[in-house]
Amino acid sequence: MVNCIDNSGAAIVECVKVLRMKRHAKVGTQRLLFSPHQQQQRSTLHAFPSASPPASPKAAPAQPRPYSLPLAPPSHTQANAPNPTTGDRIIVVVQKQRSFGPESGPGGSVSISAANKVRRGDIRHAVVVRTAKKTQRPDGSVVKFDDNACVLINKGGEPIGSRLNGIVGSELRDKQWSKILSLAPMHL
């Protein structure tokens, strides 16, 4: 569970997928991302490079193709998904939304439907702005925040909310999230 620190209407979101892991596979030590079904299909293709399996046991054993990559287990599963770091783009599901109704504050005449830009159960993109895990910066300093926090963004990368509440990490500058940095009251 991750806190949402903008005024988009979401209070708590759950990370479903980390998009920083979407990259090309490298030959060598890089593990490939395959589902168990895809692994079974790949192992069948490596065992029988032709369209059909060998007809008789007297046939020579099939050799894997020289350009095929070795099979590797998936690098992450749902149980041990990789931890996103500050500045990573993630996909989240809104678990709890804020109420901006008339009873939410003094003089609050804004209707709930007009103030909330997201609803409970919505699937949105977000950027991680704080992590509770210790991270070491290139200058040698170690930074650890009290909680995990994110900012909801649209498909174009613009923040959905118009204000941010709280400190954000300065790693966002390196990853070109300048719009989020400009909305934040302070970055550390």
N, C-alpha and C positions, 0 to 999 in steps of 0.2 A: 504494500500500500504506500502511496506517495501523496504528499500534500500538494494541492494546487494553489499557487500563491497569486494568481491573477483574479480579476473580477469578472471572469467569464461565466460564473455560476456554478462551477464545480468546486467541491471542497476536498474530496478524497478520490483519487483515481488508482486503478490497478494496472501495472505494466503487463502488457500481453506479449510484446515482441520488441526486441532491440534491433533497430535498423542499421546500426553500424556494422553488423556482422554480414551484411549483404555485399560481398565482394567476390571477385574471381578467385577460383581455387589455384593454388600454386603447386607445382610438382615438387615433391620432397616431403618435408615435415608437416606441411599444411594439411589439416584434416578436412575432408569433404563433407558437406552437409547433405545427407541422404536419409530419407525415411526408411523404415525396415522393408517396406514393399519395394522401393527403388533398389535397395541393396540386394534383395533377392533376385530382381530382374538383372542387375549388373553381374551377379555371380553366375547366373545362368548363361549370360552372354559370354563371360570369360571362359566358362567351362566348355561351351559349345560354340566356337566362333562361326560355324556355318549355320544355316537356317534350321537344320534338324540335327538331333543327337546322333552319335555314331550308331551304325546299323548293327554291327556285330562286335563281340568282344575282341576279335582278332585285329580290328582296326587300330591304327596307332593312336596313342592317347593325344588328346587335343592340347596344344600348347597355347598359352595366352598370347595375344597379339603384343608385339614389342612396344607399341605406342600406348598401350592401355595403362591407366593409373592403378596402383594397388588399392584394394578395398580397405576402407578405414571406417571405424564406427563414427556415428555423428558426434560432432564436437560438443553439442549440448542437447539436453532434452528438457522437457517442461519442468522436471523436478529440480535440475540444477542449471537454470538459464544463466547466461553471463550477466554480471553486474554492469549496468550502464554507468558511465562516468560523466562528469560535468560537460555539457555541450553535446551529448549524444541525442539523436532523434529517436524517439520511442513511439510505439502505438499503445494507447491506454484505453481502458473502459471506465467511464464515470461511475463510481460506486455510491457517492453521496453528493447531493447538490446543496448549495446554499439557498436559504430562503431570503428573498428581498421583498417580502410582502409588507402590508401596512403595519403589521405588528412587530416587524423586525427592528425598528428604530424610531426615534422621535421625528415626527414630520415625514415619515416614509409613506408617500402617496404613490409610489411606483408599483404598477401591477406586476405580479410574479411572471407572467408570460413575456412582458416587455423587457424585464431586467435580465432574465436568465437566457444566455445564448446557447447553453447546452443543457441536456436533460440526463437523468439517471439512466444508465444503460447505453448511452451514446459511445461510439467508438471514434476516437480522435487521435491526431498526431500531437506530440508534445516534445519539449526540449527539457532535459534535466538541467537544473540550475544549481542544485546543492545535493551533496551526497554525505551520508553519515560515515562512509568508509574513509580512512585516512588516505590522502593522496600526497605524493611528494612532487614538488614543483622543480623546474630546472635550476632555480637558484638555491635549492637545498632546503627550503622551508616545507614544513608538513602542515596540511590544512585538513581539519575535520569539522564538519558542521553537526548540529544537534539532530537534524532530521533530513530526510530525503524530500526534495521539492521539485516541482516541474511547472512549466508554463505551457498552456495549450496553444497550438498554432494551427493555421489552416494549411491547405495543401501547398500554397505558395510560399510558406515559411513565415508569414506575418502573424504576430500574436493576435489571438481572438479578443482578449481583454485589452482595456485601455490603461490600466494601472497595475502595478505590482506591489505586493506587500512583503517586504523583507529583503535580506541581503542575498546577492547572487555571487557565484564564483567568477573570478576574472578569467578563467579558462575560456569563457564564452567569447572573449575578444580574439583569441587565437583561432577559433572555429567560425568566425564571421557571423556571430549573432549580435550585431551592433544595435539592432532595433530593441532587443530585449535589454541590453545594457543601458540604453537611453531611457527606458521606462523604469528601470530599477532605482530605488532611492539610494542604494549603496552597493558597491561590489568590492569583494575582499579577495 
